[in-house]
Each structure stands twice: as structure tokens, then as C-alpha cells.
Amino acid sequence: MTIWPTRPVEEQDTLTLCSWQVLELPDGKRHLIGYCIENREGRVSSTVIELDLKNLRATTNSGRIYLLSGGSGNNLDGNYVWSRWTQQRSIEMWSDVSDSVWQEHLALNDGKPNNNW
């Protein structure tokens, strides 16, 4: 399986991820991985610079906005891209903080998921 460059932010400024995860590197930087609904592909985001936990909306270093659909999950395509991405950067350690992100989201919404986009 190959990995191809993403379309520029100017062409796709907002994307939706399902079966998403939030992965944190040892330096504290977070990235999103999952399945991109619009492009039908596994995806790894650039560094998350803002995460709106109430609405599950993230802005990344590239300026792209990701809408997180449903609860956290796992996607084989997203995992493959993450594996290649970390391999290319010699990254060997990270933490999956998806569950805590989801729990904080629920706490902010009285226990109910909120996808108001």
C-alpha cells in the first residue's frame, strides 16, 4: 500500500474523521488518525494546535479543521498511515489519549455525544 501527499488546505480546509484516535508523542504534541470520510482514506493529521472537546473539532498546524465523527475507534487504513508516518520520522513511542478525550467530551455535554457541525 502506498501513501500519497494530501490535498492542500486551500482545497480541503475541513475534513471529517471517523474511527478516530488522538495520539500523543513524548514531547506532548498530539496528532489525529482515522478514516477520512470525504477522501475515503486513512489519515494522519499534522500537529493539533487546538482541540474543542465540547464539539470534537480540532485545528491543526496546517490550518486544517478536523471534525471527529462519533466516538473514538480504530481503523486499519489510519493505523497503516500512522505506522509509515512514525517510521519515516523514527518515532517509536506515543500514547493513545483517545479515551480521555472522549470522556472529557462527554463530561462537557452532560454525558451525551455532541456533533453539532
N, C-alpha and C positions, 0 to 999 in steps of 0.2 A: 504494500500500500504506500502511496506517495503522499507527501504533504506539499501543498501549494500555497503561495502567498495569498493573503486576504485582500479583498477589495478595499480601496481607500475609504477612509472615514467619510470623505465628501460624497461618496456614492452610497454608503450604508452607514448612517450615523447611529442607528438604533437596531439592535438585534435581540431576538428572544432565545433564551436558553432553557431547555427542559432537561430533566435528569442531570441537574447541575450540582457542582461541588465548589466549595471555596477552599483553596489550598494555600497554606501559609508557609513561606520559606523561613529559614532560620533568622534572616535579617528583618522579619516582620512584614515583608511585602506579601500581598495576597493576590492571587490570580483566580479567575473563574475558569472552570472547564465544564463541558457538557455538550449537548446536541443542539446545534443551531437550527431552529425551525425554518427560517427563511431560506437558508442555503443548503439545507439537508446534509449537514456535515458535522463532524466532531470539531470542537473549537477550544482554543486556549486564549484567554484574553491577555492583554498587556496588564501591567500593574494596576490594581484597583486603587483609585485615589479618593473615592467617596462611595460609601455604601449606605443607602437609605433602607434601613432594616424594616421600617414600617411598610414600605411599598415594594420591597425586593427589587430595587432599582440601583444599579451600580454604574459609576462613571469611571472610565479607565484613563490611564496616562495618555493614550492616543486621542482621547476626546470622545470615544465611542460610548454609547449608553447601552447597557445590557439589562433587559427585563428578565427576571428569573421566574419561570412559569412553574407553578405547583411547588411541591416540596423538593428537598434535595434528593438526589438519586445517584445513579451510576450509569454511564454509557460507554460501551466498548470503543466507539469511534473517538469520543472525547479522551478516554484513557490512553488510547494509542497515540493521539497527538501530544498529550502531556508527556508520555514516555519519550517520544522523539525530542520534544522541546527541552526536557530536562537533560537528556543525553547530550544534546548539542551544546549545552551550557555547563556541562559537568556538575549538575546539581544532583546530589544523592539523598538529601534529606528534606522533608517537608511534613507538615501536619495537615490533616483534614479537619477543618473547623466548621464544616457544613452543619453539623448537628447543633452547635452552639448558635450559629447564625439563624437557623430555623427556629430554635427555641426563643431567641430574642425577638424574632419577628412575631411569633405567636403571642408572646407576653405583651408586645406593644399593641396587639389587636384583640385583646380580651380572649385569647385562645383560639381565634378563628383566622384562617389564612386570608390574606388581603392581596388581591392582584387588581388594583384599581387603575390599570393602564389599558 
